[in-house]
Structure formats: C-alpha cells, structure tokens
Amino acid sequence: MSVFDHPSRASASGGLIGALNALAVEASVLMQALLSPSSIIQEVHEMRALQTRADGLEATDPARAAVLRWHASRVGLLSVQSRSGAWR
C-alpha cells in the first residue's frame, strides 16, 4: 500500500506545514511589535478612544456603541495582516 493510499497522512503533513507557517507568521508579527512599540501604543490609544466613545453612547444609541466596540476590537488587524502577509 503506497503513501498515496493514505489520505490521512497527507492531510496530517499538510496540517503540520500549515501549523509551522502560522507559527512563523506569529513569530514575525511578534518581532515587528517588539521592534516598533510606538505603533502598538498608538493602536492601544485608538482602541481606548473608541471604547470611551462607545461607553458615552451606550445609553442613547446602543447600536452605534456596538459598532464602535466592533471597530475597536479590530484596530491593528489590518496592519498585522499587511506586515505578516497573513489572511490573503
């Protein structure tokens, strides 16, 4: 019986390669964050500002507050994607 007759082995090796690629991307993003802490600090300030605005709107416009919180939760994701080449 050949290796090609065992799809589980092929998918397992593909899973391992995918896991190693994900690990490499994460390590790259971590190194970039460590080398440029000012960008991380700026993103935290932006997230905090959005959260503060959402808190102020919660009583009068809960839907808008939810949208602001959604945006706050995604600050930095686009820059991580472009820096790492992930999620393409």
Steps between C-alpha positions, in 0.01 A plus 500: 500500500651833393506830684244632253250245624502666844335842475527546876879507476486761226257718694705458817814624326299784346375587846853499634618729221206731564576507871867576435404781260263646760777481761740681268244774434434543873872518576548759226215716630636473854846611389357795309297602806805477723704707258235775467318537832379851410264357239353261757455786748329710232259213422419460871420872526274474195319198645456676833359812332245290311403317820457830685276637224299177508456528877363852459252391234380181669195656668379703202613294199591139588524397134760767426687407819513139382640611163770706672594205720516277193738746335707523818538123505646508149752781539838367399373198310544661160854609582582150629363349180705728278818455705478124522349417163237293682134462410547557129 
